[in-house]
Amino acid sequence: MSHLDHTPSTPGKFKMDKSAYPYHGGRLRWHSSLAKLTFWSFVFIGVIFIFFYRSPSRFHSDPSRRSLRTSSWGGPAWEKKVRTSARIRSRNGFSVLVTGAAGFVGTHVSSALKRRGDGVLGLDNFNDYYDPTLKRARQALLERAGVFIVEGDINDAALLKKLFEVVPFTHVMHLAAQAGVRYAMQNPGSYVHSNIAGFVSLLEVCKEATPQPAIVWASSSSVYGLNTKVPFSEKDRTDQPASLYAATKKAGEEIAHTYNHIYGLSLTGLRFFTVYGPWGRPDMAYFFFTKDILNGKSIPIFEGENHGTVARDFTYIDDIVKGCLGALDTAQKSTGSGGKKKGPAQLRVFNLGNTSPIPVTNLVTILERLLKVKAKRNVMKLPRNGDVQFTHANISLAHRELGYKPTTNLQTGLKKFVRWYLNYYSAAGKKADAR
Ligand SMILES: O=C(O)[C@H]1O[C@H](OP(=O)(O)OP(=O)(O)OC[C@H]2O[C@@H](n3ccc(=O)[nH]c3=O)[C@H](O)[C@@H]2O)[C@H](O)[C@@H](O)[C@@H]1O
């Protein structure tokens, strides 16, 4: 509590406390010191007010997402960096705002866009859901490629508006999200904050922009939930999610429909199927299995009822990047501007999977071979914490519309991952602080 909190609200209370003013004429002195106190309080509050509302550089923090430090933005030097990063360097190129740019998919997509001459500006809140030093290393990688990542949260509407004031983005690649299926039981609020509130905050700014950008965003294979009909097709029901994570992604798809319908925003949702590869996410099974196998720690391998197989349609990052670029390239323009719809706009959803589900036990066998270490397998029943038993993508729609054609099998992809992992964590003695 600050000393100001002890200041009584009315002078009457002071008057009652005579013991504090035992001398003759104390009331007079008290009146003058109260006047001084009031005067300086106003000066102090005024200074704080001017600091927060007039300064070009504001300070933002977001405790619910566990951002490790407050971020600052604004000012001519900052705007120049934003503009330079987003500058288009090829004919008919895009200028793309990539949210979640320090994330796994965000880093790969940003660098692919930059390589082909698009302007790219990253946005990321660098929260500590998993080891932030990995996010910083990805940031350094992008910086060398000429991509600047603004440090901030998608819930910060003032920051988003500023970015659109500085750059008339043609596209938004929205990959910022609270990922992970099982963590949703530990921290449900973070899923609502990022995947629902954050998405709405972004769409609100996009719909007001002139021109409105086309938006491509990450949904998830988890929206198929408890469905048993395989392979999963975009036409299938998605109304039985098994985790809050899946429910927030499903909500995102409905929210996308609303903003498309009311404001004419062009929106494409991509249902990613268990994406893996170099620079991946340490909370995912293939990643922490690798770490634990190398450390001689036992790994929990889930199985279904009656020893049923648990399998995933593991999809390699380079294939996913091609799918993302295909979605951006075929996205039609939004039709509205300044918050007003002018006509119907494109609304799409695609599966981006590998069409070849692999049992988790096979994943472990491949890792054992690549790492040359036998895993300590601890086979256990699939916990009821959000996991589904099986995923399998039908990708014919993405193939037809986006030219999407995955080419990397799990063996090849994991080989590339393991090479990166050993390199990354042996260099400079970095610790694989996976979870
Ligand atoms: O496809 C998706 O949409 C989702 O893919 C992954 O979710 P998941 O497939 O559950 O990926 P992992 O957590 O890496 O699990 C992979 C497999 O390993 C199994 N597993 C996981 C953890 C564990 O300790 N043991 C174990 O056998 C899981 O049941 C699952 O079959 C991502 O974590 C989600 O963010 C993403 O949205």
The ligand as an ORCA input file, in Angstrom:
! r2SCAN-3c Opt
* xyz 0 1
  O      -3.031    -31.776    -34.681
  C      -3.264    -30.850    -33.946
  O      -4.117    -30.047    -34.233
  C      -2.528    -30.695    -32.651
  O      -1.337    -31.448    -32.694
  C      -0.635    -31.507    -31.496
  O      -1.375    -32.265    -30.552
  P      -1.092    -33.809    -30.474
  O      -1.422    -34.485    -31.750
  O      -1.793    -34.304    -29.252
  O       0.501    -33.860    -30.328
  P       1.433    -34.393    -29.164
  O       1.106    -33.792    -27.876
  O       2.820    -34.251    -29.646
  O       1.071    -35.937    -29.088
  C       1.389    -36.806    -30.147
  C       0.943    -38.208    -29.810
  O       1.707    -38.698    -28.704
  C       0.837    -39.167    -27.691
  N       1.482    -38.900    -26.391
  C       1.610    -37.642    -25.940
  C       2.216    -37.385    -24.744
  C       2.682    -38.440    -23.976
  O       3.220    -38.266    -22.849
  N       2.553    -39.706    -24.450
  C       1.954    -39.968    -25.652
  O       1.849    -41.153    -26.035
  C      -0.464    -38.432    -27.894
  O      -1.546    -39.168    -27.395
  C      -0.510    -38.307    -29.389
  O      -1.054    -39.443    -29.965
  C      -0.340    -30.111    -30.952
  O       0.209    -30.178    -29.656
  C      -1.549    -29.231    -30.969
  O      -1.167    -27.911    -30.615
  C      -2.131    -29.285    -32.353
  O      -3.168    -28.424    -32.531
*
